[in-house]
Amino acid sequence: MNKENEIYTLIERIGNLLKAESRAKGAELGLQAVQQDTLYYLSICNRYSDHLLALTKFLGLTKGTVAQTVKIVEKKGLVTKEKDAVDKRMSHLILTEEGRQHIENSAPPDNFISTIGSLSEKQKGEFLSQLRTCLMTYQNFNQVNGFGVCQSCTYNMTTEDGFQCGLTKEKLSESDVQKICVEFEPSLA
C-alpha cells in the first residue's frame, strides 16, 4: 500500500472510531448520528455560524434534512431558536443547558482524549500543525472554505480592547475567537 492510501485508510479508520463512540453517546439520549453532529457543531461554532444555512453547509446535507434534524433536537429540549436582534428573518440555534451538558460529556470521546493524552506536548503540536495544513490543502482542492477557528482567520484583528472581526467590524470576545466560523479565511501570515 502506498503512503497516500495508508494515510487515507488511517484517517478513515480514526474517523469511523470517533463516529462510533460519538453515536454510542448520542444513543444514550435517543439521538441519531446527524442529531449528535448538530449538537457538536452548535457547541463549537461562533455567533456568525449558529444558523440553519451554516449548519447545512457544515453537515453537507440538504436544507430540508437539516431543518428536520433541528426540529427533532429542539423538541427534545436540546436546542432553542432565538431571533436575531437586528435581522428578525434570521434565527440563531442555541444549545440549551441540557444540550451543552450532553456535548461536554460526549465530545471529544473519552477514548480519543486518552489516546491524544498519551502524546507528548511536542507531538501534539506537530500533529496539530500537520492536520491543519492537511485540512486547509484538502479544502482548497475541494474549493470549500469556511469553518476554521476565528483566531487564525485573516479577518481577526487584535485591538486595544481585545479582538475585532475585520469582515463584520464587530468586537469579538475571547470565547468568539476560540470557535469556528462559516466566514473563515485562512490567515496568510
N, C-alpha and C positions, 0 to 999 in steps of 0.2 A: 504494500500500500504506500503511495507517495505521501509526502508530508501534508499537502493540501487536503487530501482525503482523510488522513488521520486526524488532522485538526478539526475538520468538519464533523467527523464521527465523534470525537471527544466533546466538542461544544454541543452537538445534538444530544448526546447522552447526558451531559450535565443538565441541559435544558429539560430533558424528559424527567430526570430525577427531581429537579426543582418543582416542575409542574405536578408530579405525582404527590410530593409531600404537601404542596400548596392545596391541591384538590382534596386531600385527606382532611386537612384543617378546615377547609370550606364545607366539606360534607358534614362536619360536626354541627353546623348551623343550617344544614339542608341546602347549601349553595352549590350551584353548577360552577364549572371552571370559569366561564365568562363572567359570572357574578363576582367570584373571588378576584378575578383580574380587574374588574371595575373598581372594587373597593381598594385594591392595592394602588391602582392608578390615582384615585382621588386622594390617597394618603401621601403621594409624592409630587403631585402637580401644584403649581402656583395658582394665584387668583386669576391669571390670564388664560388658564388652561382647564379650569374646572367646569366646563360646559359640554353640552352634548356633542357638538361638532369636533372639539378637540379629542374627546373620549373616543369618538368614532374613528378619527384618524389614528389615534394611538393603537386601538384594538385591531384596526384593519378590517372592520366589519361594516355592514350596511347600516345606514342611519335607523332604519326600522328595527333591525335586530337589537341595536344598542338602546334605542328608546324603550323597547320591551324589557330589556335587561334592567334598565334604570327603574322602570315601574315596579319590577319584582323586588329589587333591593330596597326601594322606597317603601313598599308595602310591608316588608319585613322589619322596617324601622331602623335600617342601617344607613340610609341616605335621606336627606331632605333637599328640596329645591327652594332657592331663595332668589327673588327677582333682583336684578342688578339695580343699584341705587341710581345710576344715571340712565342706562338704556333698559327700559322696562320690558323690551322684547326679549331680552336675554335672561336666562335663569342659570344660576350657579348651583352646582351639585356639591353638597356639603355632607361629609361624613357625620353621622350622629355620634354620640359618645359610645354607644354600643358598637357601631361600625369601626370606630377608631380603636377601641379596645380589641376587637377581633383581629384587626390587621396587626396591631402591636404584638399580639400573641402568636401570629402565624407567619409574618413576613419580616425578614427573611426566615426561612425554615430553620429549625434548631440544628439539624444535621449539617446544613450549609454553614451556619455560624461556627460550629465546631471544626469543620473542615478548613475554613479560611483562618480560624483562630490558630490552627497548627502551623501556619506560615510565619516566618519572621517578619518584622516590620519592613525590612528591606524588600523581601519577596513580595509582600502585599503591595508596596509602592510600585515595584517593577511590573507586577501583574496588572495592576490598575492602569498604569500608563499604556501598556500594550493593548489592553482591552479597549481603552478609549480610542486609541489610534485605529484599531481594527474596526470598531463600530463606526467611526467617522468616515473611514475609507469605504466601508460597505454601504453606508447611507449615500455617499457621493455616487458610487457606481449605480445604485438603485434610484438615484435622483429623488431621494427622500430627505427632507430637512426637518428641523424642529426636534423637540424633546431631548434637549441637553440640559445640564444643570446651569441655572441662571448665572452663577458665579463665574463660569468660564465662557460666557456669551460675549460677543463683540459689542452688544448694546449695554452691557453692565458697566456703569461708571461709578467710581468712588468719588464721593463729595465730602465736604466738611462735616455734614450730618450723618454720613453713612454711605448709602448706595442709592443710585437712581437708574431707571431704565431709560436708555437713550432713544428707544423707539416710542414709548408712551409718555416720556418725560415725567413719570410718576416716581415718587420716593419708594424705595424698596426696604423692607425690614431685613434683619439678619436671617429670619426664617425664610423670607421670599427667595433670597439668593441661594439657599440650600436646596431648593426644589426644582423640578423640571418644568420647562416652558415650551408650548407649542410654537412660539415665535423664535426659538433659539437659533442663533447663527454662531458657528464656532469662531472663537477669537483667533486672529492671525498672529497674535503676539505669543 
